[in-house]
Amino acid sequence: MSWFVGQNADRHFFLLAVVLYGLSTVYSVFLWRKGFRRDNGINYFLLLGAFALHTTSMARRGFSLQHCPVNNLYEATLFIAWTIVASYLILGALPKLRFLGAFASPVLFVMGVFALMPALDPPHGPAPDFGNAWGSLHAALIFLAFGAFGLGSAASLMFLTQEHDLKFHKLRAILSLLPPIQRLEKVAGGLVLTGFVLLTAGLSLVPFLPEQKQGVNLKADPIILWSVFVWLVYGVLLVLRWRGQGGRRFAWAALGSFTFILLTFWGILLLSPIHNS
C-alpha cells in the first residue's frame, strides 16, 4: 500500500514536468516562426526545470520500488523521455546546439501526455520483485540508447530543415542561429552511434538474465526480440553512412528509424508478459 501511495505522489512531479515541456513546445513554435534568429536560453532553462521535476518523479518511483523504474508502459515512457532531455541538456551546454531543444520538446510533450494516461500505470499492489541487478542494467542501457536515437532524430530534423532553407535560398537559413549543416550531420551521426553502442551493451547482458521467471522465458520476451531488430536496423544505417550514404539520406533514415520506434515500442511492450504481469 505504501508503494501505491508513492506511485501517485511521483506522478504529480511528472505532471509538472509535462507542463514545462508544454511551455517549451509553445516557445519552440515561436523560435520556428522567427526562423531561429533569437537565442533560446529561455527554452534551455524551461527544459532544465522540467528535467529536475522529471528526475524527482523517477527517483521517488525508483526508491519506492528499490529497482530501476521500468516495470510498465508509464515507467518505460518516463525513462525514454528522461534520457532524451538529459542528453539534450548535455549537448545544449554548447550554445550552437541549444536549438535541439526546439525539436526535442514537442516529442517530450507528446510522450509525457501519452504517459499520463491512467491505463498505462495500473497499481501493482505489492512492490514487484525483479530480483536481478543485471535486468536493471540491461533495461537502463536499452532505454538510454533509445534516448540517444531520439535526440539523433531531432538533430536530423534540424539538418533537413537547414538544408531545405539553403536549397531554396531562404533568407532565414542565413539569418538563423542554427549550426552549419555539416556540424548537424556530425552530431546526428554521433548520437546514432552512441545509441547503437548503448543498445549493443544492453543486449550483450541478455545472457546474464535468468532463463525463466514466473513461468516466462525472459530471453524470448517480445521486447528483447524487437530490440534485436532495432539493433539490426541501426547497424545497417551506420554501415551505409560509413560507406558514404550520409547527408540527406542518413538524416531521413535516422528520423524514420526513430519514428518506427515511437510507433511500435508501446505495442511491443504491451505484448511483453514481463512488463504486464
Helices and strands as residue ranges (DSSP letters): H 2-33, H 41-65, H 73-91, G 95-97, H 100-115, G 118-120, H 133-167, H 171-175, H 181-204, G 206-208, E 212-213, E 216-217, G 218-220, H 222-242, H 247-271
